[in-house]
Amino acid sequence: MNSIIFPGQGSQYVGMGNIWYSDYTEAKKVFDEADKILKFPLTDIIFNGPEDSLKKTNNAQPAILVTSIAILEAVKSLKKINLSKFCDYVAGHSLGEYTALYASEVLNFESVLKLVRYRGELMNKSDKSGNGKMAAIIGLKISKIEKILNNFNKKGVCEIANDNSDGQVVISGNKEDVDSFKLLAKNEGAKLTVDLNVSAPFHCKLMKNAAEKMKSAINEVLYNKYTIPLISNVEATPCKKISDFKILLSNQITNTVKWRETIMFMEKKGVNRIYEIGPGNVLTGLVKRIAKGIECFSIQNPEDMDNLE
């Protein structure tokens, strides 16, 4: 059984997708169409930077989405793949969930691109105080982190943003509380704590305003039936009703990304090969740490297509 997964914010880099644009018509069409829809030279930022512009949330999110879809469309054409027959599940990490919605044909390209551009703008502006941050806690399981949080006397917000794998959990919230929690985690045996270079504290209550505004935009879009089961970040199970998924998609901005549970669900259902399509290979590394019985391959360069079976 096969699954396809799509990366989220942080996987971007200047020049990503350039070789696909140059050599494959299907990919070029995606990039060119994105610029037309947005009425904005996103492709120029993707290929030429500067890096500071690309990593801004309002640019990074649509850039990663467009690059991932461009690679996906080229792969489908070149390898003559019918995704609904090839793939048993799709999923994406945070932003990548929108790419998965496109892959499962729930949203068309224009709809998903406009939603993601809007999402990026909202999330970029959501922490006006600049008082939020995110940090990765390395070396503690989520059960231990949950226990520390339950006993943590925080003044503001400090929550689990991403359950990425055993021993890699990301927390998000107010700077003062996140920094205090990092010290507690170190005292409880964390090997390392790493501040993330992000523009806002994603996947926590501080994103509430962004989630409310995103909810309205999500409800205005036309949705189709799933052609491939899509595993939700919020629940780590396949969502069966579009009406339910609209709620989950808006809740995703403030809720924990249950990535470890998502991959464990796939393994339990018999998935033995996963392909990460898009820039970077972060998710491939996570899958290998979560599920020893699953082979995972990153498809980010044309030569990577040799791994597709």
C-alpha positions as CSV (number, residue, x, y, z in Angstrom):
1,M,0.0,0.0,0.0
2,N,1.2,3.5,-0.9
3,S,0.6,6.9,0.6
4,I,1.7,10.4,-0.5
5,I,2.6,13.2,1.9
6,F,3.3,16.8,1.4
7,P,5.6,19.2,3.3
8,G,4.7,22.3,5.3
9,Q,6.3,25.7,6.0
10,G,10.0,25.6,6.7
11,S,10.8,23.3,3.7
12,Q,11.2,26.3,1.3
13,Y,14.5,27.3,-0.2
14,V,15.4,29.7,-3.1
15,G,15.5,27.9,-6.4
16,M,13.2,25.0,-5.4
17,G,11.3,23.6,-8.4
18,N,13.4,25.5,-10.9
19,I,14.6,22.3,-12.7
20,W,11.1,21.1,-13.0
21,Y,10.0,24.4,-14.5
22,S,12.8,24.3,-17.0
23,D,12.5,20.7,-18.1
24,Y,8.8,19.7,-17.7
25,T,5.8,21.3,-19.3
26,E,3.4,20.1,-16.7
27,A,5.3,21.8,-13.9
28,K,5.8,25.0,-15.9
29,K,2.1,25.3,-16.4
30,V,1.5,25.2,-12.6
31,F,4.0,27.9,-11.8
32,D,2.8,30.2,-14.7
33,E,-0.9,29.7,-13.7
34,A,-0.1,30.6,-10.1
35,D,1.4,33.9,-11.1
36,K,-1.7,34.7,-13.2
37,I,-4.1,33.7,-10.4
38,L,-2.3,35.7,-7.7
39,K,-1.5,38.6,-10.1
40,F,1.9,38.6,-8.4
41,P,5.3,37.2,-9.5
42,L,5.5,34.4,-6.9
43,T,7.6,32.3,-9.2
44,D,10.3,34.9,-9.4
45,I,10.5,34.9,-5.6
46,I,10.6,31.1,-5.5
47,F,13.5,30.9,-8.1
48,N,15.4,34.0,-7.3
49,G,14.6,35.1,-3.8
50,P,15.8,37.0,-1.9
51,E,15.6,34.4,0.9
52,D,14.1,36.9,3.3
53,S,11.1,37.5,1.0
54,L,10.6,33.8,0.4
55,K,10.6,32.8,4.1
56,K,7.9,35.3,4.9
57,T,4.8,33.3,5.8
58,N,2.6,35.0,3.3
59,N,5.0,34.0,0.5
60,A,6.4,30.8,1.9
61,Q,3.0,29.0,2.2
62,P,1.8,29.5,-1.4
63,A,5.4,29.0,-2.7
64,I,5.6,25.5,-1.1
65,L,2.1,24.6,-2.2
66,V,2.8,25.6,-5.8
67,T,6.2,23.9,-5.9
68,S,4.7,20.7,-4.5
69,I,1.8,20.7,-6.9
70,A,4.1,21.4,-9.9
71,I,6.2,18.4,-9.0
72,L,3.1,16.3,-8.4
73,E,1.7,17.1,-11.8
74,A,5.0,16.4,-13.6
75,V,5.3,13.1,-11.8
76,K,1.7,12.0,-12.6
77,S,2.3,12.7,-16.3
78,L,5.8,11.3,-16.7
79,K,5.1,8.1,-14.6
80,K,1.5,7.8,-16.0
81,I,0.1,7.6,-12.5
82,N,-3.6,7.6,-11.6
83,L,-3.4,8.9,-8.0
84,S,-6.7,7.3,-6.9
85,K,-5.4,3.9,-8.0
86,F,-1.8,4.4,-6.9
87,C,-2.4,5.9,-3.5
88,D,-4.3,4.6,-0.5
89,Y,-4.0,7.8,1.6
90,V,-2.8,11.4,1.4
91,A,-1.7,13.7,4.1
92,G,0.2,16.9,4.6
93,H,2.0,18.6,7.5
94,S,0.1,21.7,8.4
95,L,0.2,23.8,5.2
96,G,0.8,20.5,3.4
97,E,-2.7,19.5,4.2
98,Y,-3.9,21.9,1.6
99,T,-1.7,20.3,-1.0
100,A,-3.2,17.0,0.0
101,L,-6.7,18.5,-0.6
102,Y,-5.6,19.3,-4.1
103,A,-4.2,15.8,-4.7
104,S,-7.4,14.2,-3.5
105,E,-9.3,16.5,-5.9
106,V,-11.3,18.1,-3.1
107,L,-10.1,21.6,-4.2
108,N,-9.1,22.8,-7.6
109,F,-5.8,24.7,-8.1
110,E,-7.2,28.2,-8.1
111,S,-9.3,27.6,-4.9
112,V,-6.5,26.0,-2.9
113,L,-3.9,28.6,-4.0
114,K,-6.1,31.5,-3.0
115,L,-6.9,29.9,0.3
116,V,-3.3,29.3,1.1
117,R,-2.3,32.8,0.1
118,Y,-4.9,34.2,2.5
119,R,-3.9,31.7,5.2
120,G,-0.3,32.9,4.9
121,E,-1.3,36.5,5.1
122,L,-3.5,35.9,8.2
123,M,-0.9,33.9,10.0
124,N,1.8,36.4,9.1
125,K,-0.2,39.2,10.8
126,S,-1.6,37.2,13.7
127,D,1.0,37.9,16.3
128,K,1.0,41.7,16.2
129,S,2.7,42.0,19.5
130,G,5.7,40.0,18.4
131,N,5.5,38.2,21.8
132,G,5.1,34.7,20.5
133,K,7.5,32.0,19.6
134,M,7.9,28.3,18.8
135,A,10.5,25.8,20.1
136,A,11.3,22.2,19.4
137,I,11.8,19.9,22.4
138,I,14.2,17.1,21.5
139,G,14.5,13.9,23.5
140,L,11.2,13.8,25.4
141,K,8.2,11.8,24.4
142,I,4.9,13.6,24.1
143,S,3.4,11.9,27.2
144,K,6.3,13.4,29.3
145,I,5.8,16.8,27.8
146,E,2.0,16.7,28.4
147,K,2.7,15.8,32.1
148,I,5.1,18.8,32.4
149,L,2.6,21.1,30.8
150,N,-0.2,19.9,33.2
151,N,2.0,21.0,36.1
152,F,3.3,24.1,34.4
153,N,2.2,27.4,36.0
154,K,2.2,29.5,32.9
155,K,1.1,33.1,32.7
156,G,0.0,33.1,29.1
157,V,-0.1,30.5,26.4
158,C,2.2,27.5,26.0
159,E,0.8,24.5,24.0
160,I,1.9,21.5,21.9
161,A,1.9,22.7,18.3
162,N,3.4,19.6,16.5
163,D,3.7,16.0,17.7
164,N,6.2,15.2,14.9
165,S,7.8,12.0,16.1
166,D,8.9,10.2,19.2
167,G,11.3,12.6,20.9
168,Q,10.5,15.6,18.7
169,V,7.7,17.8,19.9
170,V,7.2,21.5,19.1
171,I,5.6,23.9,21.6
172,S,4.1,27.3,20.8
173,G,2.9,30.3,22.8
174,N,4.1,33.4,24.5
175,K,7.8,33.9,24.6
176,E,8.1,34.1,28.3
177,D,6.1,30.9,28.8
178,V,7.9,29.0,26.0
179,D,11.3,30.0,27.4
180,S,10.3,28.9,30.9
181,F,9.0,25.6,29.6
182,K,12.2,25.0,27.8
183,L,14.1,25.2,31.1
184,L,11.7,22.8,32.7
185,A,12.0,20.3,29.8
186,K,15.8,20.4,30.1
187,N,15.6,19.7,33.8
188,E,13.3,16.7,33.0
189,G,15.8,15.2,30.5
190,A,15.3,16.9,27.2
191,K,18.5,16.5,25.1
192,L,18.0,19.8,23.3
193,T,15.6,22.7,22.8
194,V,15.7,24.7,19.6
195,D,13.9,28.0,18.9
196,L,12.2,27.9,15.5
197,N,12.7,30.7,13.0
198,V,9.0,31.5,12.3
199,S,7.1,34.7,12.1
200,A,4.4,33.8,14.6
201,P,3.5,31.1,17.2
202,F,1.5,28.7,14.9
203,H,-0.9,26.0,16.1
204,C,-1.8,27.5,19.5
205,K,-4.6,29.7,20.9
206,L,-2.7,32.9,19.9
207,M,-3.8,32.0,16.3
208,K,-7.5,32.3,17.3
209,N,-8.2,35.4,15.3
210,A,-6.6,34.0,12.2
211,A,-8.6,30.7,12.6
212,E,-11.9,32.7,12.8
213,K,-11.1,34.6,9.6
214,M,-9.9,31.5,7.8
215,K,-13.1,29.7,8.8
216,S,-15.2,32.2,6.7
217,A,-12.9,31.8,3.7
218,I,-13.0,28.0,4.0
219,N,-16.8,28.0,4.0
220,E,-17.0,30.1,0.8
221,V,-15.0,27.6,-1.4
222,L,-16.6,24.9,-3.5
223,Y,-15.5,21.4,-2.4
224,N,-15.6,18.1,-4.4
225,K,-15.8,14.5,-3.1
226,Y,-12.5,12.9,-2.1
227,T,-10.9,10.6,-4.7
228,I,-8.3,9.5,-2.0
229,P,-8.9,9.3,1.7
230,L,-7.2,12.3,3.4
231,I,-5.9,12.0,7.0
232,S,-6.6,15.1,9.1
233,N,-3.9,16.8,11.1
234,V,-6.3,17.5,13.9
235,E,-7.7,14.0,14.4
236,A,-5.0,11.8,12.6
237,T,-7.8,9.8,11.0
238,P,-9.4,10.0,7.5
239,C,-12.1,12.6,7.3
240,K,-15.3,11.2,5.6
241,K,-17.4,14.2,5.2
242,I,-16.5,17.5,3.6
243,S,-18.6,19.4,6.1
244,D,-16.6,17.9,8.9
245,F,-13.3,18.6,7.2
246,K,-14.2,22.3,6.8
247,I,-14.3,22.5,10.6
248,L,-11.1,20.6,11.0
249,L,-9.3,22.7,8.5
250,S,-10.1,25.9,10.3
251,N,-9.3,24.3,13.7
252,Q,-6.0,23.2,12.4
253,I,-4.5,26.7,12.8
254,T,-4.9,26.6,16.5
255,N,-4.7,22.8,17.2
256,T,-1.8,20.3,17.4
257,V,-0.5,18.8,14.2
258,K,-0.7,15.1,15.0
259,W,1.9,13.9,12.6
260,R,3.3,11.0,14.6
261,E,-0.3,9.6,15.0
262,T,-1.0,10.1,11.3
263,I,2.0,8.0,10.2
264,M,1.2,5.4,12.9
265,F,-2.4,5.2,11.5
266,M,-1.0,4.6,8.0
267,E,1.3,1.8,9.3
268,K,-1.6,0.2,11.2
269,K,-3.7,0.1,8.0
270,G,-0.9,-1.6,6.0
271,V,0.9,1.2,4.3
272,N,4.4,0.1,3.5
273,R,5.6,2.8,1.1
274,I,5.3,6.6,1.5
275,Y,6.4,9.3,-0.9
276,E,7.0,12.8,0.2
277,I,6.4,15.1,-2.8
278,G,7.6,18.6,-2.6
279,P,10.7,20.6,-1.5
280,G,12.9,19.2,1.2
281,N,12.9,15.8,2.9
282,V,12.0,16.7,6.6
283,L,8.9,14.5,6.5
284,T,10.9,11.5,5.1
285,G,13.2,11.7,8.1
286,L,10.2,11.8,10.5
287,V,8.5,8.8,8.9
288,K,11.7,6.8,9.2
289,R,11.8,7.6,12.9
290,I,8.1,6.8,13.5
291,A,7.5,3.7,11.5
292,K,10.4,1.2,10.9
293,G,8.2,-0.9,8.7
294,I,7.5,1.8,6.2
295,E,9.9,2.8,3.3
296,C,9.8,6.5,2.7
297,F,11.2,8.4,-0.3
298,S,11.6,12.1,-1.0
299,I,10.5,13.1,-4.5
300,Q,11.9,16.6,-4.9
301,N,14.3,16.2,-7.9
302,P,13.6,14.5,-11.3
303,E,16.0,11.7,-10.5
304,D,14.0,10.8,-7.4
305,M,11.2,9.5,-9.7
306,D,13.2,6.3,-10.1
307,N,11.9,5.4,-6.6
308,L,8.3,5.4,-7.6
309,E,6.8,1.9,-8.0
